[in-house]
Structure formats: structure tokens, C-alpha cells
Amino acid sequence: MKKMFLFLIIVSAFSCAKRVSQENVNTIPKEPVKEAVVGADADSHGCKASAGYTWSTLKKECIRVFEGTKLSHLDDGKTYTTASYVIFEGNKAELFLDTQKESIILERKSEGDSWVNGDWELIPWKGYVLKKDGKIIYTGK
């Protein structure tokens, strides 16, 4: 009987010890998991690229350039479409070209004239023709 009683005490002690150690494991605080927030990619102007917005220096606001006039790139007489666009505001035009990191602002003197900035020239002819150094590099409607 004494052996049985001693056996029950030992089993109870191990059972309680195991339960206490499991509780301690569950109460250890875990590092919070950082989740990526969709749409949290705003640039320095607050434009969200994931929503298709780009900063327009000309309009001074976030715009979706693909709503502007699309230009096709000409290379050795072959035409292919790229993600190049132009938007207009009064007598100014802003170019968003796949070959340029920053947009380019062109200006014209009066209605019907070409928009110019240095060696860039945007000509309103059968849609638009963009020249650089006198060479046609883009066309669009």
C-alpha cells in the first residue's frame, strides 16, 4: 500500500511539472509578424506606382500616364510599341519615355507650333512625331 501511495505521488508530480512547463512555453511572447501592405508603395510625392500613378512635373499631381497619348518607337525603320506617353497642359507637353528616367517638359510658343526642349521636338503631324537631334524616334496618335 505504501508503494502504491508513493507511486501515485510520483506520477502526480511528473504530471504537474509537465503541465507547468507547457504553460511557460505558451506564454513566451512571440515576435510580431510584419505583413506587407498592398498599395504602400507611395513615392516621394505620394504617387502609388502599384495603382499606376506617376508624378507629373507639368500638372503638379499624380497621374496615370497610360491615359495620355501613346507613342510608338521607331528603330531603323521598324515600328514597335513601348510604354511611352505624352500629356498636354496649355502650351506645354510632358514626355514619359521608356528610354528616360525623368520626364521631359517641352514648350511651344503658339497654337500650331511644335513643342521644343533643346534637341527634343514634338510635331503635331498626322498625330504626333517626336524627334531628337532631327531624327524621328517616336510617332503616335
N, C-alpha and C positions, 0 to 999 in steps of 0.2 A: 504494500500500500504506500509506503514511504517512497518507493521507487517510482510508482505511478504518479504520485503527487509531485515529485521532483521533475519528472519528465514533462508534465503539464506546465510547470513554471518555466522550464527552459524553452519549450515550444512557444509559449506566450511572449516571452522576452524577445525571441527572434522575430516573431510576427510583428510586434510593436516597433521594433528597431527598423524593420524593412519598410513599414508604413511611414515612419518619420522621415527616413531618407528619401522616399519618393516624393513626399510633400516638399522637401527642401529643393529638390531638382526642379519641380514645377513652379516654385516661387522665385527662381533666379530671373531677373529682368533680362529680356532679350533686346538686341539692338533693333531699332525701328527700321523697317524696310522702306527705302526710298523708291517711290514709283515715278516713272517718267510721266509728266502731264502732257497730254496731246494739246498742241497749239501753244506751247510755252516757248516758242522759238522766235520771239519778237526781237528785231534788230535794234540798233541804237535810236531809231526814230519811232519804234513801236510797231513796225510793219511785220506781219506774220507771214513768213515765206510758205509755211505749210498750208496756208489758206490762199496762196497765190499772190500775195501783196508784195510790192516793191516800192521803195521811196522814190518819189518824183521830185527832183530839184525844181522843175518848172512849176508844177502845181502846188508844191509845198504840202503834199499829203501822200498817204499810202494809196497806191493804185494797183489795178491788175492789168499789167502791160498787154496781156493777150487780148484785151478788149480794144486795143488800139489797132492801127493799120499794120498788117503783117507784111514783111519784106522777104523776098527770096534772094538768095545769094547766087551770084554768077561767078563761075570759076572756069576760065579757059573756054568760054562759050557754052558751058553746060550749066543748066539751072537746077538748083536744089533748094528746098525749103529748110530754113533754120528758124530758131526761136529769136528772131529779130523783129523789133516793133518800133513804131514812131507814134507819138501823141502830139497833138497840137493845142496851143493856147495863144490866141491872138496872133501876133506876128512871130511867134516862136514855135519851134519844134524840138522835141526831146527824143533822141535816138537811144534805144536799148538794143545793142548789137551783141551777138554771141561772141564776137572777137574782142570786145572791150569790157574791161572790168567796171568802169564807171559809165554813166550815161553821158551823152554829148548834147549840149544845147546849141541849136542853130537859130539864126535870126534873119528875117527878111525886112527890107526897107519899106516895101509897099505891096499891096494886093497884086498877085500875078508874078511877082519876082520869085527867085529861088531863095531858099533858106541857106545861109552860109555860116561856117565857122572854120577859119583857117583853110586847110586843104579839103574840108568836107563840104559838099554841096548837095542839097536835096532839091530836085527839079520837079515841078508839077507837070508831068507829060505822060499821057496815057496811064494815069495813075500817078506813080511816083518813081523817080530814078535817083538813086544815091550814088554820087561819085566821090572818089577820094583821089586826089592828085590828078584829076581829069579822067580817071578810068572808072567806068561803070562797074560797081561791085554788088549793088542790090537793086531790085525792082519790086514794085508792089502796087496793089490797088486799094 
